[in-house]
Amino acid sequence: MDAQLGAQLKQHIPSPAKITITAILGDSEAFGFANQVLAWLRENGYSNVTGVNQAVYSQPMIGNNLKKISESEYDIIIGARQ
């Protein structure tokens, strides 16, 4: 987790939003990074954050993915390194 990613999260996700963080099941690097993102969000005023969940996807998940569910709900999916 670095300052650039933190700035991007602040730009795209309002702090009162509900956020769910998910990492690829069985990928310890993705899981570790997802926990860093979770800690950063909580330290920076995002109080409605759940996770870190783990999941299996039918298509490969590469990189960090932000999915806007609604104006007040977002999913962050941490995939495999590229």
ChimeraX commands (.cxc) that place a marker at each C-alpha (Angstrom):
marker #1 position 0.00,0.00,0.00 radius 0.5
marker #1 position 1.54,3.28,-1.08 radius 0.5
marker #1 position 0.59,6.96,-1.17 radius 0.5
marker #1 position -0.39,6.81,-4.85 radius 0.5
marker #1 position -2.91,4.01,-4.30 radius 0.5
marker #1 position -4.22,5.78,-1.19 radius 0.5
marker #1 position -4.78,8.96,-3.19 radius 0.5
marker #1 position -6.66,6.98,-5.85 radius 0.5
marker #1 position -8.89,5.36,-3.24 radius 0.5
marker #1 position -9.67,8.74,-1.68 radius 0.5
marker #1 position -10.48,10.16,-5.12 radius 0.5
marker #1 position -12.89,7.37,-6.09 radius 0.5
marker #1 position -14.50,6.23,-2.83 radius 0.5
marker #1 position -16.35,8.57,-0.44 radius 0.5
marker #1 position -15.45,7.89,3.21 radius 0.5
marker #1 position -18.99,7.01,4.36 radius 0.5
marker #1 position -19.31,4.31,1.66 radius 0.5
marker #1 position -19.68,0.63,2.49 radius 0.5
marker #1 position -16.59,-1.19,1.21 radius 0.5
marker #1 position -15.98,-4.92,0.88 radius 0.5
marker #1 position -12.46,-6.20,0.27 radius 0.5
marker #1 position -11.89,-9.60,-1.35 radius 0.5
marker #1 position -8.67,-11.41,-2.25 radius 0.5
marker #1 position -8.15,-14.40,-4.53 radius 0.5
marker #1 position -8.47,-17.62,-2.54 radius 0.5
marker #1 position -5.12,-19.31,-2.00 radius 0.5
marker #1 position -3.00,-16.32,-3.06 radius 0.5
marker #1 position -1.11,-15.34,0.08 radius 0.5
marker #1 position 0.41,-12.24,-1.55 radius 0.5
marker #1 position -3.04,-10.95,-2.60 radius 0.5
marker #1 position -4.41,-11.73,0.87 radius 0.5
marker #1 position -1.56,-9.88,2.56 radius 0.5
marker #1 position -1.97,-6.85,0.33 radius 0.5
marker #1 position -5.74,-6.85,0.86 radius 0.5
marker #1 position -5.10,-6.66,4.61 radius 0.5
marker #1 position -2.79,-3.68,4.05 radius 0.5
marker #1 position -5.56,-1.95,2.07 radius 0.5
marker #1 position -8.05,-2.75,4.86 radius 0.5
marker #1 position -5.73,-1.26,7.50 radius 0.5
marker #1 position -5.09,1.84,5.38 radius 0.5
marker #1 position -8.81,2.44,4.83 radius 0.5
marker #1 position -9.58,2.14,8.53 radius 0.5
marker #1 position -6.68,4.44,9.46 radius 0.5
marker #1 position -7.94,7.05,6.98 radius 0.5
marker #1 position -11.52,7.43,8.15 radius 0.5
marker #1 position -13.28,4.65,6.28 radius 0.5
marker #1 position -15.28,3.01,9.06 radius 0.5
marker #1 position -17.74,0.88,7.06 radius 0.5
marker #1 position -15.22,-1.64,5.67 radius 0.5
marker #1 position -15.62,-5.41,5.73 radius 0.5
marker #1 position -13.20,-8.13,4.73 radius 0.5
marker #1 position -10.81,-9.48,3.95 radius 0.5
marker #1 position -12.90,-12.11,2.22 radius 0.5
marker #1 position -11.46,-14.73,-0.12 radius 0.5
marker #1 position -13.09,-15.99,-3.30 radius 0.5
marker #1 position -12.59,-18.05,-6.44 radius 0.5
marker #1 position -13.49,-16.46,-9.78 radius 0.5
marker #1 position -14.31,-18.20,-13.07 radius 0.5
marker #1 position -12.02,-15.81,-14.96 radius 0.5
marker #1 position -8.50,-14.86,-13.81 radius 0.5
marker #1 position -8.45,-11.74,-11.64 radius 0.5
marker #1 position -5.32,-9.70,-12.26 radius 0.5
marker #1 position -4.28,-6.60,-10.33 radius 0.5
marker #1 position -6.44,-4.41,-8.12 radius 0.5
marker #1 position -10.05,-3.93,-9.15 radius 0.5
marker #1 position -12.54,-1.36,-7.87 radius 0.5
marker #1 position -16.18,-2.11,-8.54 radius 0.5
marker #1 position -18.82,0.54,-7.85 radius 0.5
marker #1 position -22.00,-1.24,-6.75 radius 0.5
marker #1 position -23.91,1.99,-6.04 radius 0.5
marker #1 position -23.19,5.56,-4.94 radius 0.5
marker #1 position -22.62,4.26,-1.42 radius 0.5
marker #1 position -21.22,0.75,-1.93 radius 0.5
marker #1 position -17.94,-0.47,-3.43 radius 0.5
marker #1 position -16.04,-3.73,-3.81 radius 0.5
marker #1 position -12.27,-3.89,-3.90 radius 0.5
marker #1 position -10.96,-7.13,-5.39 radius 0.5
marker #1 position -7.27,-7.92,-5.05 radius 0.5
marker #1 position -6.20,-10.29,-7.80 radius 0.5
marker #1 position -2.96,-11.98,-8.76 radius 0.5
marker #1 position 0.10,-9.95,-9.59 radius 0.5
marker #1 position 0.40,-9.25,-13.33 radius 0.5
marker link #1:1,2 radius 0.2
marker link #1:2,3 radius 0.2
marker link #1:3,4 radius 0.2
marker link #1:4,5 radius 0.2
marker link #1:5,6 radius 0.2
marker link #1:6,7 radius 0.2
marker link #1:7,8 radius 0.2
marker link #1:8,9 radius 0.2
marker link #1:9,10 radius 0.2
marker link #1:10,11 radius 0.2
marker link #1:11,12 radius 0.2
marker link #1:12,13 radius 0.2
marker link #1:13,14 radius 0.2
marker link #1:14,15 radius 0.2
marker link #1:15,16 radius 0.2
marker link #1:16,17 radius 0.2
marker link #1:17,18 radius 0.2
marker link #1:18,19 radius 0.2
marker link #1:19,20 radius 0.2
marker link #1:20,21 radius 0.2
marker link #1:21,22 radius 0.2
marker link #1:22,23 radius 0.2
marker link #1:23,24 radius 0.2
marker link #1:24,25 radius 0.2
marker link #1:25,26 radius 0.2
marker link #1:26,27 radius 0.2
marker link #1:27,28 radius 0.2
marker link #1:28,29 radius 0.2
marker link #1:29,30 radius 0.2
marker link #1:30,31 radius 0.2
marker link #1:31,32 radius 0.2
marker link #1:32,33 radius 0.2
marker link #1:33,34 radius 0.2
marker link #1:34,35 radius 0.2
marker link #1:35,36 radius 0.2
marker link #1:36,37 radius 0.2
marker link #1:37,38 radius 0.2
marker link #1:38,39 radius 0.2
marker link #1:39,40 radius 0.2
marker link #1:40,41 radius 0.2
marker link #1:41,42 radius 0.2
marker link #1:42,43 radius 0.2
marker link #1:43,44 radius 0.2
marker link #1:44,45 radius 0.2
marker link #1:45,46 radius 0.2
marker link #1:46,47 radius 0.2
marker link #1:47,48 radius 0.2
marker link #1:48,49 radius 0.2
marker link #1:49,50 radius 0.2
marker link #1:50,51 radius 0.2
marker link #1:51,52 radius 0.2
marker link #1:52,53 radius 0.2
marker link #1:53,54 radius 0.2
marker link #1:54,55 radius 0.2
marker link #1:55,56 radius 0.2
marker link #1:56,57 radius 0.2
marker link #1:57,58 radius 0.2
marker link #1:58,59 radius 0.2
marker link #1:59,60 radius 0.2
marker link #1:60,61 radius 0.2
marker link #1:61,62 radius 0.2
marker link #1:62,63 radius 0.2
marker link #1:63,64 radius 0.2
marker link #1:64,65 radius 0.2
marker link #1:65,66 radius 0.2
marker link #1:66,67 radius 0.2
marker link #1:67,68 radius 0.2
marker link #1:68,69 radius 0.2
marker link #1:69,70 radius 0.2
marker link #1:70,71 radius 0.2
marker link #1:71,72 radius 0.2
marker link #1:72,73 radius 0.2
marker link #1:73,74 radius 0.2
marker link #1:74,75 radius 0.2
marker link #1:75,76 radius 0.2
marker link #1:76,77 radius 0.2
marker link #1:77,78 radius 0.2
marker link #1:78,79 radius 0.2
marker link #1:79,80 radius 0.2
marker link #1:80,81 radius 0.2
marker link #1:81,82 radius 0.2
view
